[in-house]
Amino acid sequence: GRSGLLTNMDLAINDVNEFLMEQQSETPDLKWFVHGASMGGMFALNLCLKAQERKSPLSGALLISPMCKIADEVKPPDILIGILTYISQYAPTLSIIPSSMDESLVFKDAEFVSKVKKDPLKYIGRPRMGTAVALMQATNDLEKKLSKLETPFIVLHGTKDVVTSHEASTELYQMSEKVPEADKKLVLIEGGWHGILSADGEEEVENRWRQMLDWAISRT
């Protein structure tokens, strides 16, 4: 398909969900965890909710800077959202969304940013209209369902993230009242940007991975 274009998040989430269902049915004795960062975190939360609905709950979710809500810094002005939603039906590939999102806002290390931008598989440019509208719709839908979450989770989020909202991760922790306090953990990384598992110092990154792995291992 077209690079950077995804106009229906439900189709993508359902594809992953079908794969997960197959794997769960083939390995009923295993405990299953999902891991997702940014948009992948939004996918992971949706997978948890779908697994709950089919009575095959996951053992946990490991979330990094999850897209529970798009941060105000990269969200188009409200006055444009309705117009963009309409236009996206006819011109989804246009890259005219007035977003400030850029790799230099994701990773602190300038050298790492340069490497990311040189990746031939990396989409560079403003978000495509169809993708941006689909993301806004998907995050809005997810936000309404967070109170139904019953799956244990750990979430790590930087307080200086301008791509996804660390306040939304706090809301996730607070709204998920069906998850016991002992089964959920919120780790706010002071001064952390969006890419907290990349180019943030080897020791810091290793410690963050260790926190997640220790949490998951304690539930196996």
Backbone torsions as a table, in degrees:
resi	resn	phi	psi	omega
1	GLY	NA	-178.8	179.5
2	ARG	-70.8	131.7	-179.5
3	SER	-60.0	132.9	176.7
4	GLY	78.2	10.6	-177.3
5	LEU	-116.8	121.2	175.3
6	LEU	-147.8	102.4	-171.3
7	THR	-94.2	-7.0	-179.9
8	ASN	-142.2	102.1	-178.0
9	MET	-67.8	-31.2	-178.7
10	ASP	-61.5	-39.0	179.5
11	LEU	-61.9	-43.5	-180.0
12	ALA	-67.3	-44.0	179.7
13	ILE	-62.6	-41.8	-179.5
14	ASN	-65.5	-35.3	176.9
15	ASP	-61.4	-46.7	179.4
16	VAL	-66.0	-38.0	-179.6
17	ASN	-63.4	-39.8	178.4
18	GLU	-63.8	-41.2	177.3
19	PHE	-62.8	-43.5	-179.9
20	LEU	-62.8	-41.4	178.5
21	MET	-59.5	-43.3	179.3
22	GLU	-61.9	-44.8	-178.7
23	GLN	-66.5	-40.0	178.5
24	GLN	-63.7	-41.3	-178.3
25	SER	-68.4	-30.6	-179.4
26	GLU	-81.7	-20.6	-178.0
27	THR	-132.9	65.1	-174.4
28	PRO	-64.1	-19.1	-177.5
29	ASP	-89.6	-7.1	-179.1
30	LEU	-90.2	150.1	172.6
31	LYS	-92.7	134.0	-175.2
32	TRP	-110.8	132.8	176.2
33	PHE	-121.8	150.9	173.5
34	VAL	-118.2	146.2	178.6
35	HIS	-128.6	133.8	179.0
36	GLY	-153.2	143.7	178.2
37	ALA	-120.2	139.8	177.6
38	SER	57.9	-119.9	177.6
39	MET	-61.2	-32.5	176.4
40	GLY	-63.5	-29.7	175.5
41	GLY	-66.9	-38.0	175.8
42	MET	-63.9	-41.5	176.1
43	PHE	-61.1	-46.1	-176.7
44	ALA	-60.1	-43.1	179.2
45	LEU	-64.2	-39.9	177.1
46	ASN	-64.6	-37.7	177.6
47	LEU	-64.4	-38.5	176.9
48	CYS	-61.0	-45.0	-179.4
49	LEU	-65.3	-40.0	179.1
50	LYS	-67.5	-38.2	178.2
51	ALA	-64.9	-37.8	176.2
52	GLN	-61.4	-43.3	-177.0
53	GLU	-62.3	-34.7	-178.9
54	ARG	-93.9	12.7	176.0
55	LYS	62.9	30.5	174.6
56	SER	-129.2	62.6	-173.2
57	PRO	-61.3	147.6	176.5
58	LEU	-79.2	160.0	-178.9
59	SER	-80.5	-18.6	178.7
60	GLY	172.8	164.6	177.1
61	ALA	-128.2	133.1	177.6
62	LEU	-109.0	110.3	-169.3
63	LEU	-115.9	133.4	177.8
64	ILE	-121.9	118.5	177.8
65	SER	44.9	50.4	-173.1
66	PRO	-65.5	146.1	179.8
67	MET	-86.5	73.7	174.1
68	CYS	-81.2	-24.3	-180.0
69	LYS	-158.8	140.3	178.7
70	ILE	-78.5	129.0	-178.4
71	ALA	-61.1	146.1	-178.2
72	ASP	-58.3	-30.7	-176.3
73	GLU	-64.9	-25.9	-178.5
74	VAL	-115.3	2.6	179.8
75	LYS	-87.1	134.4	178.2
76	PRO	-60.9	152.3	176.6
77	PRO	-54.5	143.1	-176.3
78	ASP	-54.2	-35.7	-176.8
79	ILE	-63.9	-22.4	-178.1
80	LEU	-91.9	-18.4	-172.0
81	ILE	-60.6	-46.3	179.3
82	GLY	-61.5	-42.7	179.7
83	ILE	-64.7	-44.8	-178.5
84	LEU	-64.9	-38.0	178.9
85	THR	-61.0	-42.0	179.5
86	TYR	-66.7	-48.4	-176.8
87	ILE	-65.6	-32.9	-176.6
88	SER	-62.2	-22.3	178.3
89	GLN	-67.2	-25.9	-175.7
90	TYR	-110.1	-23.0	-178.5
91	ALA	-139.9	63.2	-175.6
92	PRO	-66.6	-21.4	-175.0
93	THR	-85.7	-10.7	-177.9
94	LEU	-60.9	137.0	179.8
95	SER	-108.1	69.4	-176.7
96	ILE	-123.9	9.4	179.6
97	ILE	-63.2	124.8	-178.2
98	PRO	-77.0	69.7	-178.2
99	SER	-108.3	144.9	178.2
100	SER	-93.3	7.0	-176.7
101	MET	-66.9	128.1	-178.5
102	ASP	-154.7	153.0	-179.2
103	GLU	-56.1	-29.9	179.9
104	SER	-68.9	-13.2	175.2
105	LEU	-97.5	-6.4	-177.0
106	VAL	-97.4	-43.8	-176.1
107	PHE	-118.0	137.8	-179.4
108	LYS	-73.6	-32.5	-174.3
109	ASP	-79.9	113.8	-177.3
110	ALA	-62.5	-36.4	179.6
111	GLU	-65.1	-40.0	178.7
112	PHE	-66.5	-39.3	177.5
113	VAL	-58.9	-42.4	179.5
114	SER	-61.5	-41.2	179.1
115	LYS	-65.0	-41.4	180.0
116	VAL	-61.6	-43.3	-177.8
117	LYS	-67.5	-22.3	179.8
118	LYS	-87.9	-6.1	179.5
119	ASP	-66.7	118.4	-177.0
120	PRO	-64.4	-19.4	179.8
121	LEU	-92.9	-4.1	-178.1
122	LYS	-85.5	128.2	175.9
123	TYR	-77.2	125.0	179.5
124	ILE	-115.4	130.3	178.7
125	GLY	136.1	179.4	177.5
126	ARG	-66.2	152.1	178.5
127	PRO	-58.9	140.2	175.1
128	ARG	-69.2	146.5	-173.1
129	MET	-58.4	-45.7	-179.2
130	GLY	-62.7	-39.2	179.5
131	THR	-68.0	-44.5	-178.5
132	ALA	-62.1	-44.2	179.6
133	VAL	-65.4	-41.9	178.9
134	ALA	-62.7	-39.0	178.1
135	LEU	-65.3	-42.9	178.9
136	MET	-62.4	-42.7	179.3
137	GLN	-65.2	-42.3	-178.3
138	ALA	-66.1	-41.9	179.8
139	THR	-69.9	-36.2	176.3
140	ASN	-63.3	-42.1	178.7
141	ASP	-65.4	-42.3	-179.1
142	LEU	-63.9	-42.2	-178.5
143	GLU	-56.5	-34.4	-179.1
144	LYS	-73.2	-17.7	-174.8
145	LYS	-106.0	-2.6	-173.9
146	LEU	-61.6	-30.0	-179.1
147	SER	-68.6	-14.7	179.5
148	LYS	-87.8	-8.2	-175.8
149	LEU	-64.4	131.1	178.0
150	GLU	-121.8	-6.3	-175.4
151	THR	-81.3	132.7	175.5
152	PRO	-57.5	149.5	-179.9
153	PHE	-156.2	156.9	168.3
154	ILE	-126.3	136.4	-179.2
155	VAL	-131.1	130.0	175.3
156	LEU	-112.9	134.0	-177.4
157	HIS	-151.3	135.4	177.9
158	GLY	-80.7	142.8	-177.6
159	THR	-77.5	-11.1	178.2
160	LYS	-108.7	20.6	178.5
161	ASP	-71.7	122.6	178.9
162	VAL	-109.7	10.1	177.5
163	VAL	-101.7	-50.8	172.3
164	THR	-120.1	157.0	-170.6
165	SER	-89.8	120.9	175.8
166	HIS	-70.5	-24.4	174.4
167	GLU	-63.3	-33.8	178.7
168	ALA	-66.9	-33.9	176.4
169	SER	-67.5	-36.1	174.9
170	THR	-64.6	-41.3	177.4
171	GLU	-63.2	-39.2	176.8
172	LEU	-57.5	-46.5	179.9
173	TYR	-61.4	-42.4	-176.9
174	GLN	-74.4	-37.9	-175.6
175	MET	-77.4	-24.3	-176.6
176	SER	-80.9	63.5	-175.2
177	GLU	-68.8	-19.1	179.4
178	LYS	-79.1	-10.8	176.7
179	VAL	-95.2	118.7	180.0
180	PRO	-57.5	150.1	-179.5
181	GLU	-54.4	-35.9	-178.1
182	ALA	-70.4	-15.3	-175.8
183	ASP	-106.8	9.0	177.0
184	LYS	-139.7	146.9	-176.7
185	LYS	-143.0	130.4	177.4
186	LEU	-113.0	123.5	178.7
187	VAL	-119.2	106.5	176.5
188	LEU	-93.8	123.0	-177.2
189	ILE	-96.6	107.9	-175.8
190	GLU	-60.1	123.4	179.1
191	GLY	80.0	-0.5	-178.4
192	GLY	-72.6	143.0	177.5
193	TRP	-91.5	-163.3	-177.2
194	HIS	-71.4	-44.2	-176.6
195	GLY	-88.2	68.1	-173.7
196	ILE	-78.4	-4.9	176.1
197	LEU	-107.4	11.3	-178.8
198	SER	-140.2	134.7	171.2
199	ALA	51.7	39.9	179.3
200	ASP	-118.5	18.0	-175.5
201	GLY	99.5	126.9	-174.1
202	GLU	-57.9	-43.0	-178.0
203	GLU	-66.2	-43.0	-179.5
204	GLU	-63.9	-45.1	-179.2
205	VAL	-63.8	-42.6	179.3
206	GLU	-62.1	-39.6	179.6
207	ASN	-64.1	-38.4	-179.9
208	ARG	-68.3	-40.8	175.1
209	TRP	-62.5	-41.0	-178.4
210	ARG	-63.0	-40.0	177.8
211	GLN	-58.7	-44.3	-179.2
212	MET	-68.0	-45.0	-178.1
213	LEU	-65.6	-41.7	178.1
214	ASP	-60.9	-41.3	179.3
215	TRP	-62.4	-44.7	-178.9
216	ALA	-68.0	-43.8	-178.8
217	ILE	-60.8	-34.6	179.7
218	SER	-67.0	-10.3	-179.1
219	ARG	-113.9	15.1	177.9
220	THR	-107.1	NA	NA
